[in-house]
């Protein structure tokens, strides 16, 4: 009797266990387990390497200077970042998103957060979900810290002094079997079969967490297979596109998304906007032509050949947010000002306020942001050094006031006034300079310029200054 009672109890226990298993979410039972690989680098090392690599990449490849399109990709990207599972979130990382004016169906992300999406990938995507899927895959490499984990596996521990080889890697670079002889850029972008599979699986989960159907990520591999693939970034062909399509769809069975995001009006508008530009070159064409970060698009572009007229609109009372200086600074400026310049020195100015005179870029109104290297850790002396370089190169430029202490992005800063006679218009102008120190003897500066008789820019300059957020 005792044995029978125990047997009945065991049968009830088995039934209860089965009911519990059946009641559990299917995703918890079948999802592929993903974990970090051994890594002798710190998360801060990832950030440092990513910034160095981003500088090299932006010197090599043309960024599309279309702020409307970039801001859209940024919004989608930040939505995806928020969906990265908690165990793979890194508060040290700073994710930002830019568009490369290249026709290849590709994207790549660098350690610590910088991501670059090719115009050709946006054009090839059939809906926002497919574009987001590619971005999810690349975010997964960053979140899993694959670049520095791969360098650790190869015992490349002393590479923090510099990064090389990003350009060659994006174009194809050495294969995984040749990593031992490769430049360090390969470790950051050309991943093993295991790492690519992990990024596909985690990418599917990020898609689902952000409200996208992970099958849209899988569908992009069919597009790649039809059009040909291979190379660094998302176009890696190991495993094959066919295998990756099947693997992502297998994972997607356990990821339930109700009413997934696919088509949006904004995606359609941006796609149409990008198709209005002249044909983009392929990455290989860009490499053969030897171009160095030409600027394309409506919100940037090269300086006009003609001198600025100095006749401009008043600053708008509506402001637009920008991420500048490789994503390390956020600022809001009047929305009738244009972004002009490159990744190291950025101007915002109204139409008619910038152009070329005697072969030099000239501005009559606007604000300029940049970072410069100095020889002194003292803020006032470092600013003296910077002002000296300005006055030596500025002809009529001279200081008119003493330094006054202020705050910029919560940091100790100083500001001073200068005057100049504009080279192109011959009009006297007032210049305000604000500086604050960063690490490694770097000085961050903001320069605001307007003609002396136009006081209506003062409020705008103050609003812009108050909006600055520095993430260095």
C-alpha positions in Angstrom: 0.0 0.0 0.0 2.8 2.3 0.9 4.5 1.7 -2.5 1.3 2.4 -4.3 0.8 5.7 -2.5 4.3 6.8 -3.3 3.8 5.9 -6.9 0.5 7.9 -7.1 2.3 10.9 -5.5 5.1 10.7 -8.0 2.6 10.6 -10.8 0.9 13.7 -9.5 4.3 15.3 -9.3 5.0 14.5 -12.9 1.7 15.9 -14.0 2.3 19.1 -12.0 5.7 19.5 -13.6 4.3 18.9 -17.0 1.6 21.6 -16.5 4.2 24.0 -15.2 6.3 23.5 -18.3 3.4 23.9 -20.6 2.4 27.1 -18.8 5.8 28.6 -19.1 6.5 31.0 -22.1 7.8 29.0 -25.0 10.6 31.5 -25.4 12.0 30.7 -22.0 12.2 27.0 -22.9 13.8 27.2 -26.4 15.8 30.4 -26.7 19.4 29.9 -27.5 21.7 30.7 -24.6 24.2 33.5 -25.3 27.0 34.6 -22.9 30.0 36.8 -23.0 33.3 35.5 -24.2 36.6 35.9 -22.3 37.7 39.5 -22.6 40.8 41.2 -21.2 39.7 44.6 -22.3 37.5 46.8 -20.1 34.2 48.4 -21.4 36.1 51.7 -21.3 38.7 50.2 -23.6 35.8 49.4 -26.0 34.7 53.0 -25.9 38.3 54.3 -26.6 38.9 51.9 -29.4 35.5 52.7 -31.0 36.2 56.4 -31.0 39.6 55.9 -32.6 38.1 53.6 -35.2 35.3 56.1 -35.9 37.7 58.8 -36.6 39.5 56.6 -39.2 36.3 55.5 -40.8 35.0 59.0 -41.2 38.2 60.1 -42.8 37.9 57.2 -45.3 34.2 57.2 -46.2 31.7 59.9 -47.3 29.0 60.6 -44.7 25.6 61.6 -46.0 25.0 65.1 -44.5 21.3 64.9 -44.6 20.1 65.7 -41.1 16.5 64.6 -41.7 17.6 61.2 -42.8 20.3 60.8 -40.1 17.9 61.9 -37.3 15.4 59.3 -38.5 18.0 56.5 -38.4 19.1 57.8 -35.0 15.5 57.5 -33.6 15.2 54.0 -34.8 18.6 53.2 -33.5 17.9 54.5 -30.0 14.6 52.5 -29.9 16.7 49.4 -30.6 19.3 50.3 -28.0 16.6 50.5 -25.4 15.5 46.9 -26.3 19.0 45.4 -25.7 18.5 42.8 -22.9 19.5 44.1 -19.5 22.4 41.6 -19.1 24.0 43.1 -22.3 23.5 46.8 -21.5 26.7 48.9 -20.8 26.2 52.3 -19.3 29.7 53.3 -20.5 28.7 52.9 -24.1 27.4 55.8 -26.2 25.4 54.6 -29.2 25.0 57.0 -32.2 24.1 56.4 -35.8 25.3 58.0 -39.1 24.7 57.3 -42.8 27.5 56.4 -45.2 26.8 57.6 -48.8 27.7 54.3 -50.3 25.5 51.9 -52.4 26.5 48.6 -50.8 23.8 46.8 -48.7 25.9 47.1 -45.5 26.3 48.5 -42.1 28.9 48.2 -39.4 29.2 49.1 -35.7 32.3 49.8 -33.7 33.1 49.0 -30.0 31.4 51.3 -27.6 28.5 52.3 -29.8 29.3 54.2 -33.1 27.2 52.7 -36.0 27.3 53.5 -39.7 24.5 52.5 -42.0 25.0 52.5 -45.8 22.6 54.5 -47.9 22.4 51.3 -50.1 21.1 49.3 -47.2 18.2 51.7 -46.5 17.4 51.8 -50.2 17.3 47.9 -50.4 15.2 47.4 -47.3 11.5 46.7 -48.2 10.3 48.2 -44.9 11.5 49.8 -41.7 11.6 46.3 -40.0 14.2 45.1 -42.4 16.4 48.2 -41.9 16.0 47.8 -38.1 16.9 44.1 -38.4 20.3 44.9 -39.9 20.9 47.5 -37.2 19.9 45.0 -34.5 22.5 42.5 -35.7 25.2 45.2 -35.6 24.2 46.4 -32.2 24.5 42.8 -31.0 28.2 42.7 -31.9 28.7 45.9 -29.8 26.6 44.7 -26.8 28.4 41.3 -26.8 31.8 43.1 -27.0 32.8 40.8 -29.9 35.6 43.1 -31.2 37.7 43.1 -28.1 36.8 39.5 -27.2 38.2 38.5 -30.6 41.3 40.5 -30.0 41.6 38.8 -26.6 41.4 35.4 -28.2 44.2 36.4 -30.5 46.2 37.7 -27.5 46.4 41.2 -29.0 46.4 43.0 -25.7 48.6 46.0 -26.5 46.6 47.6 -29.3 45.1 50.5 -27.3 47.8 52.8 -28.7 46.1 52.9 -32.0 43.7 51.4 -34.5 44.4 50.6 -38.1 42.8 48.7 -40.9 39.2 49.8 -40.6 38.9 50.8 -44.2 40.4 47.6 -45.6 38.2 45.5 -43.3 35.0 47.1 -44.5 36.0 46.4 -48.1 36.7 42.8 -47.3 40.1 42.6 -45.6 41.7 39.3 -44.5 39.6 36.3 -43.7 39.2 35.0 -40.2 42.0 32.5 -40.8 44.4 35.4 -41.5 43.7 37.4 -38.4 47.1 36.8 -36.9 48.7 38.9 -39.6 45.9 41.4 -39.9 45.7 45.1 -38.8 43.7 45.6 -35.7 40.7 47.0 -37.5 39.9 43.4 -38.6 39.4 42.3 -35.0 36.7 45.0 -34.6 34.7 44.2 -37.8 35.3 40.8 -39.3 33.9 38.2 -37.0 34.0 34.4 -36.7 31.1 32.1 -37.6 30.3 31.7 -33.9 30.2 35.4 -33.3 28.0 36.1 -36.4 25.5 33.4 -35.3 25.4 35.0 -31.8 24.7 38.4 -33.3 22.0 37.0 -35.5 20.3 35.4 -32.5 20.6 38.4 -30.1 19.7 40.7 -33.0 16.4 38.7 -33.4 15.7 39.2 -29.7 16.4 43.0 -29.9 14.1 43.3 -32.9 11.3 41.6 -31.0 11.9 43.6 -27.9 11.6 46.8 -29.9 8.4 45.7 -31.6 9.8 44.5 -34.9 9.3 41.1 -36.4 12.7 39.3 -36.3 11.8 37.6 -39.6 12.4 40.9 -41.2 16.1 40.6 -40.2 16.1 37.1 -41.8 14.6 38.5 -45.0 17.5 40.9 -45.5 19.7 37.8 -46.1 17.6 36.8 -49.0 18.1 40.2 -50.5 21.9 39.9 -49.9 21.9 36.4 -51.5 20.1 37.7 -54.6 22.5 40.6 -55.0 25.7 39.0 -53.9 27.5 39.5 -50.6 30.8 39.1 -48.8 33.1 41.4 -46.9 33.0 43.1 -43.5 30.1 44.4 -41.5 26.7 42.9 -42.0 27.6 41.4 -45.3 29.8 38.7 -43.8 29.2 35.5 -45.7 29.9 33.0 -42.9 27.6 31.3 -42.2 26.0 31.6 -45.6 23.0 33.9 -46.1 20.8 30.9 -46.6 21.9 29.3 -43.3 21.5 32.6 -41.4 18.0 33.1 -42.8 17.0 29.7 -41.5 18.7 30.2 -38.1 17.0 33.5 -37.5 13.6 32.1 -38.5 14.1 29.2 -36.1 14.8 31.7 -33.2 11.9 33.8 -34.3 9.4 31.0 -33.5 10.0 31.6 -29.8 9.7 35.4 -30.0 6.2 36.6 -30.1 5.5 40.1 -31.4 2.0 41.5 -31.6 1.4 43.9 -34.5 5.1 44.3 -35.4 6.3 47.5 -36.9 7.1 47.2 -40.6 6.2 50.1 -42.8 6.1 53.6 -41.5 5.4 56.9 -43.3 8.7 58.2 -42.1 10.7 55.3 -43.6 8.9 55.8 -46.9 9.7 59.5 -46.9 13.4 59.0 -46.0 13.7 56.3 -48.7 12.2 58.6 -51.3 14.4 61.5 -50.1 17.6 59.4 -50.5 16.6 58.2 -53.9 16.5 61.8 -55.0 20.3 62.1 -54.6 22.8 61.3 -57.4 23.9 57.7 -57.6 26.1 56.7 -54.6 29.4 55.0 -55.3 30.2 51.6 -54.0 32.8 51.1 -51.2 35.3 49.8 -53.7 34.7 52.7 -56.1 35.2 55.1 -53.2 38.5 53.3 -52.3 39.8 53.4 -55.9 38.9 57.1 -56.3 40.9 58.0 -53.2 38.1 60.2 -51.8 38.5 61.5 -48.3 35.2 62.1 -46.6 33.5 64.3 -49.2 30.3 65.7 -47.8 27.0 65.0 -49.4 23.4 66.1 -48.8 21.3 69.0 -47.9 22.4 69.8 -44.3 26.1 69.7 -44.9 28.0 69.7 -48.2 31.0 71.6 -49.4 31.1 75.3 -48.8 29.6 77.3 -51.7 32.2 78.7 -54.1 30.9 82.2 -53.8 31.5 84.5 -50.8 28.8 84.8 -48.2 26.4 87.7 -48.7 25.8 88.2 -44.9 22.1 88.7 -45.6 20.4 86.1 -43.5 17.1 85.3 -41.7 16.6 85.9 -38.1 17.2 82.8 -35.9 14.1 80.6 -35.7 12.5 80.1 -32.3 12.2 76.4 -33.1 15.3 74.4 -32.3 16.6 71.1 -33.6 18.9 68.6 -31.8 22.2 67.4 -33.3 24.8 64.9 -32.3 28.2 66.2 -33.3 32.0 65.6 -32.9 31.6 61.9 -33.4 28.5 61.8 -31.3 30.3 63.1 -28.2 28.4 66.4 -28.0 24.7 67.1 -28.2 23.5 70.6 -29.1 20.2 72.4 -30.1 20.3 75.1 -32.8 17.7 77.1 -34.6 16.1 74.9 -37.2 16.8 77.4 -40.0 20.5 77.0 -39.6 22.5 74.4 -41.6 25.3 72.1 -40.4 28.5 72.7 -42.3 32.0 71.2 -41.7 33.4 67.8 -40.8 33.6 65.5 -37.8 36.4 67.6 -36.1 35.0 71.2 -36.5 31.3 71.8 -37.0 29.5 75.0 -37.9 25.8 75.8 -37.7 24.9 78.9 -39.8 21.9 80.3 -41.7 21.8 80.4 -45.5 23.8 83.3 -46.8 26.1 83.3 -43.8 28.9 81.0 -45.2 30.9 80.5 -48.4 34.5 80.9 -49.7 36.6 84.0 -50.0 40.2 83.8 -51.5 40.0 80.0 -51.2 39.1 80.1 -47.4 35.9 79.2 -45.7 34.3 82.3 -44.3 31.3 82.8 -41.9 29.3 86.0 -41.1 26.8 84.5 -38.6 26.7 81.2 -36.7 28.3 79.0 -34.1 31.3 76.7 -34.3 32.2 73.7 -32.1 35.4 71.8 -32.0 38.1 70.2 -29.9 41.8 71.2 -30.1 45.0 69.8 -28.5 46.8 72.1 -26.1 50.1 71.9 -24.1 48.6 72.9 -20.7 46.2 71.4 -18.2 45.3 74.8 -16.8 42.1 76.1 -18.5 43.1 79.7 -18.7 46.5 79.0 -20.1 45.1 76.5 -22.5 42.6 79.1 -23.7 45.4 81.6 -24.0 47.2 79.2 -26.3 44.1 78.7 -28.4 43.3 82.4 -28.6 46.9 83.0 -29.7 46.5 80.6 -32.6 43.3 82.3 -33.6 44.7 85.8 -33.6 47.8 84.7 -35.5 45.6 83.3 -38.3 42.8 85.8 -38.1 44.4 89.0 -39.5 42.2 91.6 -37.9 41.0 89.4 -35.0 41.8 90.7 -31.5 40.7 90.2 -27.9 38.6 92.9 -26.3 37.8 91.6 -22.9 39.1 89.6 -19.9 38.3 86.0 -19.2 35.1 85.5 -17.2 34.1 82.2 -15.5 31.0 80.5 -16.6 29.5 76.9 -16.9 29.2 74.8 -20.0 27.4 71.4 -19.8 27.9 71.5 -16.0 31.6 72.0 -16.3 33.8 74.9 -15.3 34.3 77.1 -18.4 35.5 80.6 -19.3 34.4 83.0 -22.0 35.9 86.1 -23.6 35.0 88.5 -26.4 36.9 89.2 -29.6 36.3 91.6 -32.6 37.1 91.1 -36.2 36.5 92.7 -39.6 35.0 90.0 -41.8 37.1 89.2 -44.8 34.3 88.8 -47.2 31.9 91.6 -46.2 34.3 94.1 -44.7 31.8 94.5 -41.8 33.0 94.6 -38.1 31.8 91.6 -36.2 31.6 90.4 -32.5 32.9 87.0 -31.6 32.3 85.2 -28.3 34.5 82.3 -27.3 33.7 79.7 -24.6 36.1 77.0 -23.6 36.2 74.1 -21.2 38.8 71.3 -20.7 38.5 67.7 -21.5 41.0 64.9 -20.8 44.4 64.5 -22.4 45.1 68.2 -22.7 42.1 68.7 -25.0 40.2 71.9 -25.1 36.5 72.0 -26.2 35.4 75.4 -27.7 32.3 77.1 -28.9 32.7 80.2 -31.1 29.7 82.5 -31.8 29.9 85.2 -34.5 27.6 87.9 -35.8 28.0 91.5 -37.2 28.3 94.2 -34.5 25.0 95.9 -35.5 22.9 92.7 -35.3 22.0 92.1 -31.7 19.1 89.8 -32.5 21.5 86.8 -32.5 22.4 87.1 -28.8 19.4 85.2 -27.4 20.0 82.4 -29.9 23.7 82.1 -29.0 22.8 81.9 -25.3 20.2 79.3 -26.0 22.6 77.2 -28.0 25.3 77.5 -25.3 22.8 76.4 -22.6 21.8 73.3 -24.7 25.4 71.9 -25.0 25.8 68.5 -23.5 29.4 67.1 -23.5 29.9 63.3 -23.2 33.7 63.1 -23.4 
